[in-house]
Amino acid sequence: MLYDRNYRDQMFWETEYYPTLTEFFTRLRQVDYRDLCYPPKGKAFGLAVKGFGTAFAVGVLTGVISWLVTGSGVFGLVLGMMAFFGIGIVVAFLIARKTLVTEPAKMTSEVNAKCIGYSLSGSGKGGGVLRTPVFQYNVGGREYIAYDGVYTRHSRMPAIDEYCSIWVNPEEPEYMKWDDAHNMKTFIFAAFVCAIIFLVWIGMTILVIRDPGLRGAELTAMPSIVDDLLKTRFF
């Protein structure tokens, strides 16, 4: 996407020297925030709004139905939150897939671009700074300054003023990628984290559904179809 040196929560770095987290925030504090702007919303933003909006609606509906059926407000609240959390995990996976796999697959036109600097972000864990290269290139007689928005601490970065091949979306040249392997590694890591969290969510959901205390005294005395299914299928 198009890059602006005045993006909030980022810092344009025009040297190959890799700053520490302290240096990053020291320099960021020297900037007048009144002159800064927010980066454009990526193509996954609409998916995120719709996805988490759906998760919220399903969570509320699940909670209300659970409360009406069991008479337990606590059970309804917990099950509603579990429903929201579960759908949220799926939405997070779909966002990662769209950002790192689906959209980059549309970037098929090879362009020779010059690295003019790096966009830095201080969100790196363990006291590190994440960065991604910013490229200058020309498509159809128009100059673009863009970055892919995929930050890392470990991938090899092109040197300042180094020319290298990037790939752009021929219909929207402001969207580009520079390292397929980097994108795929990031996606695999994101998918792995989502899978682990989803498995934990399944286990917690089963425990919640099977807890007679949360379901309320009214339902505890009744035969539970869910309990029968869980006992015969899973235990």
C-alpha positions as CSV (number, residue, x, y, z in Angstrom):
1,M,0.0,0.0,0.0
2,L,1.1,3.6,-0.4
3,Y,3.5,4.8,2.3
4,D,3.6,8.2,4.0
5,R,6.5,9.1,6.3
6,N,4.0,10.7,8.6
7,Y,2.1,7.5,9.5
8,R,1.2,7.2,13.2
9,D,2.9,4.4,15.2
10,Q,5.5,4.0,12.5
11,M,8.9,5.6,11.9
12,F,10.6,6.1,8.6
13,W,14.2,5.0,9.0
14,E,16.6,6.1,6.2
15,T,19.7,4.2,7.3
16,E,20.6,0.6,7.5
17,Y,21.5,0.9,11.2
18,Y,19.0,-1.2,13.2
19,P,17.8,0.9,16.2
20,T,16.9,-0.4,19.6
21,L,13.4,-0.1,21.0
22,T,14.5,2.7,23.3
23,E,16.0,4.7,20.4
24,F,12.8,4.1,18.3
25,F,10.5,5.5,21.0
26,T,12.9,8.3,21.8
27,R,12.8,9.5,18.2
28,L,9.0,8.9,17.9
29,R,8.5,11.2,21.0
30,Q,10.3,13.9,19.2
31,V,7.7,14.0,16.4
32,D,4.7,16.3,16.6
33,Y,1.7,14.0,16.7
34,R,-0.5,16.8,15.2
35,D,1.3,16.3,11.9
36,L,0.8,12.6,11.9
37,C,-1.9,10.6,10.1
38,Y,-3.2,7.1,10.3
39,P,-2.2,4.5,7.6
40,P,-4.9,3.6,5.1
41,K,-7.2,0.7,6.1
42,G,-6.0,-2.4,4.3
43,K,-8.1,-4.7,2.2
44,A,-8.7,-6.9,5.2
45,F,-10.3,-4.1,7.2
46,G,-13.8,-4.7,5.8
47,L,-13.5,-8.4,6.5
48,A,-12.5,-7.6,10.1
49,V,-15.4,-5.3,10.7
50,K,-18.0,-7.8,9.2
51,G,-16.3,-10.8,10.9
52,F,-16.1,-9.4,14.4
53,G,-19.5,-7.7,14.0
54,T,-20.9,-11.2,13.2
55,A,-19.0,-12.7,16.1
56,F,-20.5,-10.1,18.5
57,A,-24.1,-10.7,17.2
58,V,-23.7,-14.5,17.4
59,G,-22.2,-14.2,20.9
60,V,-25.1,-12.1,22.2
61,L,-27.7,-14.3,20.5
62,T,-26.0,-17.5,22.0
63,G,-25.9,-15.9,25.4
64,V,-29.6,-14.8,25.4
65,I,-30.8,-18.2,24.1
66,S,-28.6,-20.1,26.7
67,W,-30.0,-17.8,29.5
68,L,-33.6,-18.4,28.4
69,V,-33.2,-22.2,28.1
70,T,-31.2,-22.7,31.3
71,G,-32.4,-19.8,33.5
72,S,-28.8,-19.2,34.4
73,G,-27.5,-15.7,33.5
74,V,-23.9,-16.8,34.3
75,F,-24.1,-19.7,31.9
76,G,-25.6,-17.4,29.2
77,L,-22.8,-14.8,29.7
78,V,-20.0,-17.4,29.6
79,L,-21.4,-19.3,26.6
80,G,-22.0,-16.0,24.8
81,M,-18.4,-14.9,25.4
82,M,-17.1,-18.3,24.3
83,A,-19.1,-18.1,21.0
84,F,-17.7,-14.6,20.3
85,F,-14.2,-15.8,21.1
86,G,-14.5,-18.9,18.9
87,I,-15.7,-16.9,15.8
88,G,-13.1,-14.3,16.5
89,I,-10.3,-16.9,16.1
90,V,-11.8,-18.0,12.7
91,V,-12.0,-14.3,11.6
92,A,-8.3,-13.7,12.7
93,F,-7.3,-16.7,10.5
94,L,-9.3,-15.4,7.5
95,I,-7.7,-12.0,7.9
96,A,-4.2,-13.5,7.9
97,R,-5.1,-15.6,4.9
98,K,-6.4,-12.7,2.9
99,T,-3.5,-10.4,3.8
100,L,-0.7,-12.9,3.4
101,V,-2.0,-15.4,0.8
102,T,-5.1,-14.2,-1.2
103,E,-4.1,-10.6,-1.9
104,P,-0.4,-11.3,-2.7
105,A,-1.6,-14.0,-5.2
106,K,-3.0,-11.1,-7.3
107,M,0.4,-9.4,-7.4
108,T,1.8,-10.9,-10.6
109,S,3.6,-8.0,-12.4
110,E,7.3,-7.9,-11.8
111,V,8.8,-4.4,-11.3
112,N,12.3,-3.2,-10.6
113,A,12.1,-1.1,-7.5
114,K,14.5,0.9,-5.3
115,C,14.5,0.5,-1.5
116,I,14.5,4.0,-0.1
117,G,14.3,3.2,3.6
118,Y,12.4,1.1,6.2
119,S,9.1,1.5,8.0
120,L,9.7,0.7,11.7
121,S,7.1,-0.4,14.3
122,G,7.8,-0.7,18.0
123,S,5.4,-3.6,18.5
124,G,8.1,-6.3,18.5
125,K,8.1,-8.7,21.4
126,G,11.1,-9.1,23.6
127,G,12.2,-5.4,23.3
128,G,12.7,-5.5,19.6
129,V,11.7,-3.3,16.6
130,L,9.9,-4.7,13.6
131,R,10.6,-3.3,10.2
132,T,9.6,-3.6,6.5
133,P,11.2,-2.0,3.4
134,V,9.7,0.9,1.6
135,F,10.1,0.9,-2.2
136,Q,10.0,3.5,-4.9
137,Y,9.0,2.3,-8.4
138,N,7.3,3.4,-11.6
139,V,4.3,1.7,-13.2
140,G,2.6,3.1,-16.3
141,G,4.5,6.4,-16.1
142,R,3.4,7.0,-12.4
143,E,5.7,6.9,-9.5
144,Y,4.7,4.9,-6.4
145,I,6.2,4.8,-2.8
146,A,4.8,1.8,-1.2
147,Y,5.3,-1.0,1.4
148,D,3.7,-4.4,2.0
149,G,2.9,-3.8,5.7
150,V,4.4,-7.2,6.7
151,Y,6.8,-6.4,9.5
152,T,9.6,-8.7,10.8
153,R,12.8,-8.8,12.7
154,H,14.4,-11.8,11.0
155,S,14.1,-11.5,7.2
156,R,16.9,-10.2,5.1
157,M,16.3,-6.6,4.2
158,P,17.3,-4.9,0.9
159,A,20.0,-2.3,1.4
160,I,19.3,1.4,1.0
161,D,19.3,2.4,-2.7
162,E,19.4,-1.3,-3.7
163,Y,17.3,-2.2,-6.7
164,C,15.4,-5.5,-6.5
165,S,12.4,-7.2,-8.0
166,I,9.0,-6.7,-6.4
167,W,5.6,-7.8,-7.6
168,V,2.6,-5.5,-7.9
169,N,-1.1,-6.0,-8.5
170,P,-1.4,-4.9,-12.2
171,E,-4.9,-3.4,-11.5
172,E,-3.8,-1.6,-8.3
173,P,0.0,-1.0,-8.5
174,E,0.1,0.6,-5.1
175,Y,-0.3,-2.9,-3.6
176,M,3.0,-4.8,-3.7
177,K,5.0,-7.7,-2.3
178,W,8.7,-8.2,-2.1
179,D,9.2,-11.6,-0.5
180,D,6.9,-14.5,-1.0
181,A,8.8,-16.7,1.4
182,H,8.5,-14.1,4.1
183,N,4.7,-13.8,3.6
184,M,4.2,-17.6,3.7
185,K,6.3,-18.0,6.8
186,T,4.3,-15.3,8.6
187,F,1.0,-16.9,7.5
188,I,2.1,-20.4,8.7
189,F,3.0,-18.9,12.0
190,A,-0.3,-17.1,12.3
191,A,-2.2,-20.2,11.3
192,F,-0.3,-22.3,13.8
193,V,-1.2,-19.8,16.6
194,C,-4.8,-19.7,15.6
195,A,-5.0,-23.6,15.5
196,I,-3.5,-23.8,19.0
197,I,-5.9,-21.2,20.4
198,F,-8.8,-22.9,18.7
199,L,-8.0,-26.3,20.2
200,V,-7.8,-24.6,23.6
201,W,-11.2,-23.0,22.9
202,I,-12.8,-26.3,22.0
203,G,-11.6,-27.8,25.3
204,M,-12.8,-24.9,27.3
205,T,-16.2,-24.9,25.6
206,I,-16.7,-28.6,26.3
207,L,-15.9,-28.0,30.0
208,V,-18.3,-25.0,30.2
209,I,-21.1,-27.0,28.5
210,R,-20.6,-30.0,30.8
211,D,-20.5,-27.9,34.0
212,P,-23.9,-28.4,35.7
213,G,-23.3,-25.6,38.1
214,L,-23.1,-23.0,35.3
215,R,-26.2,-24.4,33.6
216,G,-28.4,-23.8,36.6
217,A,-30.4,-26.1,38.9
218,E,-33.4,-26.2,36.5
219,L,-31.5,-27.8,33.7
220,T,-29.3,-30.0,35.9
221,A,-32.3,-32.2,36.8
222,M,-33.2,-32.7,33.1
223,P,-31.5,-35.2,30.7
224,S,-29.0,-33.3,28.6
225,I,-28.6,-34.2,25.0
226,V,-25.3,-32.4,24.8
227,D,-23.9,-34.3,27.8
228,D,-25.0,-37.6,26.1
229,L,-23.3,-36.7,22.9
230,L,-20.1,-35.6,24.6
231,K,-19.9,-38.8,26.7
232,T,-20.5,-41.1,23.7
233,R,-18.4,-39.2,21.1
234,F,-15.6,-37.8,23.1
235,F,-15.2,-39.6,26.4
